[in-house]
């Protein structure tokens, strides 16, 4: 369906829901043309978008744990690169990217509620942008099929990168839009493909736990952009378009030790994604766990995006009986995950809480990592 030439009538309301995500394995490989295996969480953001008769934009957000709602008001003309700062830039970015795609954007009231914790590395920003983008798309009369999912992924990625200043590679938006209950999504950013992968650990008596260290994580802080720039420099030095296309034996030719470590992480991480996909298909959960743990070691040592709290949590989970554990998300804080036999879950969580208290860290928050459905319309 083509976009409407005039704005939807004032007072039309759409409610859309988009989940956060956990990345099981495949970190910092999306913008390097590689492989990732995320899944959608049952923690989600809901956006209620109501059209207005003018060009004003009013945003109201009630994030988890906030003592009072956050409010932003402006005009559609403000919704552009450099026009809005802070949390409102993510919504403004979606409005801007939607208009840039040629879709008519009316003035709107947007009310946001969420259960995705902020700064936890669980893609609260992607959940927000996807929920708003999906609602606007429904107002324009589009149906959410695979073609529209591809459009919305790119629209939300541009909103974050060009307006909010978070240079994401597309993993988070893909996971939020393409999630399926009981499945991960194998993303090949080199080939541009996505396919579901069954994740049946619960059928074999295991659970994936998610632990938020409560060390704030934000893609706009600068560390993420620095790693992207280092990867681009390494690819240029190797003469390849993206690091994921580099041959492992070629890495020895990188004379800069930092660039060599960054490249080694990307190349070996792609191999670990393949190991996890094969292990999940064979129900070989120890293989999956070993690859998860190796991924964390690579992120800690070669990519240098971990922190003391993440390292402590991962090691404590392993010592308490987890089959594997790793940080998840961009790093520099956020969350880690652990694959744990179901009878040992409470003991692992208690051990983590105890270790954090003894180290003087803030008490972490615990969540269940259950692969959930992706973004969907709630009502029109």
C-alpha positions as MATLAB code, in Angstrom:
seq = 'XXXXXXXXXXXXXXXXXXXXXXXXXXXXXXXXXXXXXXXXXXXXXXXXXXXXXXXXXXXXXXXXXXXXXXXXXXXXXXXXXXXXXXXXXXXXXXXXXXXXXXXXXXXXXXXXXXXXXXXXXXXXXXXXXXXXXXXXXXXXXXXXXXXXXXXXXXXXXXXXXXXXXXXXXXXXXXXXXXXXXXXXXXXXXXXXXXXXXXXXXXXXXXXXXXXXXXXXXXXXXXXXXXXXXXXXXXXXXXXXXXXXXXXXXXXXXXXXXXXXXXXXXXXXXXXXXXXXXXXXXXXXXXXXXXXXXXXXXXXXXXXXXXXXXXXXXXXXXXXXXXXXXXXXXXXXXXXXXXXXXXXXXXXXXXXXXXXXXXXXXXXXXXXXXXXXXXXXXXXX';
ca = [
       0.000    0.000    0.000;
       1.278    3.497   -0.798;
       1.555    6.087    1.940;
      -1.366    8.403    2.476;
      -0.985   11.827    0.805;
      -2.611   13.601    3.742;
      -2.212   13.068    7.482;
      -4.571   10.659    9.247;
      -7.583   12.343   10.812;
      -6.992   13.910   14.245;
      -7.842   11.680   17.161;
      -6.830    8.383   15.574;
      -5.018    6.209   18.084;
      -2.746    3.200   17.674;
      -1.124    1.172   20.433;
       1.989   -0.859   19.564;
       4.220   -3.054   21.692;
       7.895   -3.866   21.016;
      10.186   -6.072   23.122;
      13.706   -5.627   24.341;
      16.211   -8.304   23.444;
      18.979  -10.528   24.695;
      21.836  -11.338   22.379;
      22.728  -14.962   23.021;
      26.008  -14.690   21.094;
      27.460  -12.540   18.320;
      28.447   -9.225   19.908;
      29.777   -6.253   17.914;
      29.519   -8.317   14.742;
      26.433   -6.650   13.235;
      28.226   -3.512   12.029;
      31.113   -5.725   10.910;
      28.981   -7.686    8.439;
      28.889  -10.776   10.635;
      26.577  -13.163   12.461;
      24.406  -12.598   15.554;
      21.880  -14.713   17.444;
      19.545  -12.511   19.503;
      16.065  -13.235   20.789;
      13.189  -11.012   21.877;
      12.390  -10.746   25.589;
       9.010  -10.595   27.284;
      10.109   -7.213   28.686;
       8.616   -4.641   26.333;
       7.772   -1.008   25.601;
       4.247    0.067   24.701;
       3.646    3.260   22.731;
       0.206    4.852   22.396;
       0.289    7.262   19.460;
      -2.650    9.653   18.958;
      -2.842   12.004   15.978;
      -3.355   15.747   16.443;
      -4.896   18.480   14.285;
      -1.680   20.558   14.383;
       2.063   19.961   13.987;
       2.824   19.764   17.690;
       4.476   16.746   19.315;
       3.927   15.848   22.956;
       5.808   12.942   24.489;
       5.030   11.389   27.846;
       7.201    8.557   29.163;
       6.922    6.504   32.339;
      10.163    4.492   32.494;
      10.688    1.663   34.999;
      11.473    2.958   38.476;
      10.832    6.628   37.673;
       9.206    8.682   40.428;
       7.373   10.874   37.904;
       6.671   10.795   34.143;
       9.063   12.532   31.747;
       7.521   15.052   29.349;
       8.788   16.683   26.173;
       6.891   19.076   23.927;
       7.901   20.576   20.611;
       7.033   20.756   16.941;
       7.542   18.385   14.038;
      10.117   20.865   12.734;
      12.212   20.162   15.850;
      12.339   16.451   15.048;
      15.595   16.368   13.075;
      19.297   15.727   13.631;
      20.507   18.133   16.294;
      16.989   19.280   17.154;
      16.223   17.151   20.219;
      18.426   15.787   23.016;
      18.073   13.009   25.561;
      15.416   10.311   25.634;
      13.000   12.312   23.455;
      15.505   12.168   20.583;
      14.659    8.505   20.005;
      11.001    9.272   19.365;
      11.846   12.429   17.448;
      14.243   10.364   15.356;
      11.475    7.987   14.336;
       9.218   10.888   13.335;
      12.068   12.377   11.291;
      13.084    9.084    9.628;
       9.455    8.304    8.779;
       9.057   11.675    7.074;
      12.397   11.201    5.295;
      11.004    7.987    3.817;
       8.171    9.989    2.240;
       5.448    8.998    4.680;
       3.139   11.745    5.901;
       3.681   12.415    9.599;
       1.042   14.332   11.578;
       1.435   16.022   14.914;
       1.100   13.383   17.615;
       0.764   12.702   21.291;
       2.926    9.727   22.288;
       2.510    8.030   25.671;
       5.147    5.440   26.527;
       5.261    2.782   29.232;
       7.920    0.113   29.530;
       9.172   -2.855   31.503;
      12.579   -2.853   29.749;
      15.109   -1.463   32.257;
      17.040    1.567   31.043;
      20.788    1.225   30.567;
      20.728   -2.540   31.099;
      21.997   -3.506   27.659;
      18.612   -5.063   26.822;
      17.759   -2.610   24.029;
      15.314   -0.279   25.733;
      16.044    2.250   22.977;
      15.237   -0.186   20.161;
      12.036   -1.220   21.936;
      11.028    2.439   22.086;
      11.842    3.295   18.478;
      10.245    0.120   17.108;
       7.021    0.609   19.079;
       6.645    4.185   17.825;
       7.612    3.300   14.240;
       5.144    0.412   14.149;
       2.328    2.645   15.424;
       3.077    5.329   12.811;
       3.206    2.678   10.089;
      -0.211    1.377   11.117;
      -1.594    4.925   10.961;
      -0.378    5.067    7.340;
      -2.263    1.855    6.564;
       0.665   -0.540    6.283;
       0.528   -4.208    7.238;
       3.422   -5.681    9.207;
       4.875   -8.302    6.873;
       8.513   -9.204    6.240;
       8.974   -6.388    3.729;
       7.679   -3.794    6.199;
       9.832   -5.259    8.971;
      12.878   -4.615    6.794;
      11.742   -1.021    6.205;
      11.135   -0.420    9.914;
      14.476   -1.937   10.937;
      16.341    0.533    8.748;
      14.054    3.413    9.762;
      14.669    2.799   13.457;
      18.390    2.297   12.953;
      18.600    5.677   11.207;
      16.519    7.295   13.943;
      18.986    6.138   16.578;
      22.138    6.831   14.574;
      21.290   10.170   12.975;
      19.072   11.851   15.566;
      19.740   10.170   18.926;
      23.466    9.760   18.222;
      23.617    5.997   18.907;
      25.464    4.336   15.983;
      23.756    0.942   16.161;
      24.304   -1.770   13.588;
      20.730   -3.026   13.321;
      20.861   -6.087   15.587;
      18.563   -4.654   18.244;
      15.875   -3.511   15.831;
      15.954   -6.838   13.970;
      15.509   -8.791   17.208;
      12.603   -6.609   18.343;
      10.781   -6.834   15.009;
      11.558  -10.445   14.061;
      11.383  -12.244   17.406;
       9.424  -15.500   17.716;
       8.368  -17.345   20.851;
      10.854  -20.099   21.669;
      13.280  -18.978   18.961;
      16.316  -16.869   18.371;
      16.903  -15.020   15.124;
      20.089  -15.864   13.237;
      21.117  -12.646   11.528;
      23.708  -12.615    8.773;
      24.546   -8.965    8.188;
      26.838   -9.820    5.308;
      24.172  -11.675    3.366;
      21.287   -9.596    4.709;
      19.338  -12.657    5.874;
      17.398  -13.613    8.995;
      16.050  -17.008    9.991;
      14.506  -18.428   13.166;
      16.530  -20.837   15.297;
      14.729  -22.975   17.918;
      16.099  -22.464   21.439;
      14.693  -25.400   23.383;
      16.840  -25.350   26.517;
      13.812  -25.332   28.829;
      12.680  -28.651   27.338;
      16.013  -30.076   28.500;
      15.764  -28.762   32.049;
      17.748  -25.549   31.636;
      16.967  -21.869   32.048;
      18.652  -18.748   30.796;
      18.909  -16.076   33.447;
      19.511  -12.387   32.758;
      21.270  -10.292   35.388;
      21.293   -6.499   35.189;
      24.440   -5.245   36.936;
      22.824   -1.799   37.195;
      25.992   -0.272   35.804;
      24.502    2.194   33.346;
      25.096    1.433   29.693;
      24.438    3.864   26.826;
      25.465    3.582   23.181;
      25.828    7.364   23.051;
      28.636    7.436   25.649;
      31.405    7.171   23.060;
      32.960    3.765   23.741;
      30.704    2.046   21.227;
      31.573    4.549   18.489;
      35.269    4.120   19.267;
      35.033    0.354   18.779;
      33.241    0.845   15.457;
      35.967    3.184   14.279;
      38.667    0.712   15.332;
      36.937   -2.085   13.428;
      36.672    0.083   10.318;
      40.368    0.906   10.601;
      41.252   -2.778   10.961;
      39.145   -3.696    7.928;
      40.811   -0.959    5.879;
      44.263   -2.171    6.919;
      43.340   -5.702    5.859;
      41.855   -4.521    2.572;
      38.393   -5.971    3.214;
      34.988   -4.301    3.207;
      34.046   -5.672    6.639;
      35.989   -7.554    9.300;
      33.730  -10.602    9.103;
      35.020  -11.265    5.600;
      38.653  -11.340    6.783;
      40.458  -14.688    6.819;
      41.681  -15.681   10.313;
      45.240  -16.153    9.080;
      45.278  -12.605    7.708;
      45.019  -11.060   11.175;
      48.714  -11.604   11.847;
      49.361   -8.934    9.248;
      47.857   -6.235   11.453;
      50.816   -4.457   13.023;
      48.697   -2.398   15.434;
      48.080   -4.681   18.453;
      44.788   -2.960   19.358;
      43.357   -3.346   15.857;
      44.571   -6.964   15.781;
      42.693   -7.726   19.007;
      39.519   -6.045   17.752;
      39.640   -7.999   14.508;
      40.372  -11.276   16.304;
      37.253  -10.834   18.408;
      35.028  -10.282   15.375;
      36.402  -13.223   13.387;
      36.280  -15.650   16.320;
      32.864  -14.397   17.415;
      31.389  -15.301   14.040;
      32.748  -18.827   14.557;
      31.145  -18.960   18.011;
      27.756  -18.024   16.570;
      28.017  -20.999   14.227;
      28.960  -23.230   17.170;
      25.929  -22.089   19.170;
      23.533  -22.562   16.248;
      24.853  -26.091   15.677;
      24.830  -26.838   19.402;
      21.234  -25.657   19.827;
      20.121  -27.790   16.874;
      21.786  -30.861   18.415;
      20.571  -29.970   21.934;
      24.232  -29.850   22.913;
      23.929  -27.278   25.647;
      27.419  -27.747   27.024;
      28.746  -26.772   23.595;
      26.479  -23.726   23.670;
      27.628  -22.834   27.173;
      31.303  -23.172   26.307;
      30.878  -20.852   23.315;
      29.068  -18.300   25.484;
      31.891  -18.301   28.025;
      34.528  -18.011   25.309;
      32.602  -15.067   23.881;
      32.789  -13.257   27.189;
      36.528  -13.850   27.450;
      36.982  -12.379   23.973;
      34.808   -9.356   24.765;
      36.749   -8.810   27.983;
      40.283   -9.246   26.604;
      40.249   -8.590   22.856;
      37.380   -6.118   22.521;
      37.728   -4.582   25.999;
      34.066   -3.723   26.562;
      33.463   -5.553   29.846;
      33.693   -4.149   33.383;
      34.395   -5.441   36.894;
      30.745   -6.122   37.668;
      30.179   -8.094   34.460;
      33.350  -10.137   34.961;
      32.473  -10.893   38.582;
      28.940  -11.931   37.700;
      29.997  -14.203   34.857;
      32.676  -15.967   36.916;
      30.364  -16.334   39.918;
      27.640  -17.882   37.756;
      30.130  -20.369   36.303;
      31.485  -21.269   39.742;
      27.918  -21.824   40.987;
      27.063  -24.308   38.234;
      26.170  -22.420   35.049;
      26.993  -24.217   31.800;
      28.036  -20.917   30.256;
      27.826  -17.190   30.866;
      28.650  -13.966   29.057;
      27.911  -10.261   28.979;
      25.190   -9.291   26.524;
      24.793   -6.027   24.662;
      27.292   -3.343   23.748;
      29.186   -3.553   27.026;
      30.681   -0.971   29.389;
      28.029   -2.096   31.892;
      24.577   -3.517   31.372;
      23.650   -7.182   31.755;
      25.078  -10.665   31.570;
      23.359  -13.979   30.890;
      23.935  -17.508   32.152;
      22.636  -20.888   31.002;
      21.806  -22.768   34.184;
      20.252  -26.139   35.135;
      16.768  -25.293   36.429;
      17.339  -26.711   39.960;
      20.424  -24.510   40.365;
      18.867  -21.181   39.323;
      18.108  -19.829   42.779;
      21.503  -20.908   44.072;
      23.246  -19.154   41.182;
      21.235  -15.980   41.752;
      22.019  -16.047   45.467;
      25.715  -16.546   44.763;
      25.706  -13.560   42.400;
      23.920  -11.350   44.937;
      26.375  -12.388   47.637;
      29.413  -11.768   45.436;
      28.170   -8.301   44.472;
      27.511   -7.382   48.096;
      30.948   -8.575   49.197;
      32.593   -6.556   46.411;
      30.675   -3.424   47.378;
      28.672   -3.325   44.134;
      25.027   -2.324   43.856;
      22.587   -5.226   44.167;
      21.808   -6.560   40.675;
      18.348   -7.117   39.209;
      17.301  -10.526   37.906;
      15.143  -11.415   34.899;
      14.174  -14.583   33.054;
      15.535  -14.972   29.539;
      12.577  -16.549   27.743;
      12.489  -16.089   23.938;
       9.290  -14.132   23.262;
       7.322  -12.844   20.242;
       8.455   -9.743   18.415;
       6.754   -6.374   17.951;
       3.017   -6.284   17.363;
       0.033   -3.972   17.218;
      -2.096   -3.999   20.351;
      -5.031   -1.925   19.097;
      -6.088    0.560   16.406;
];
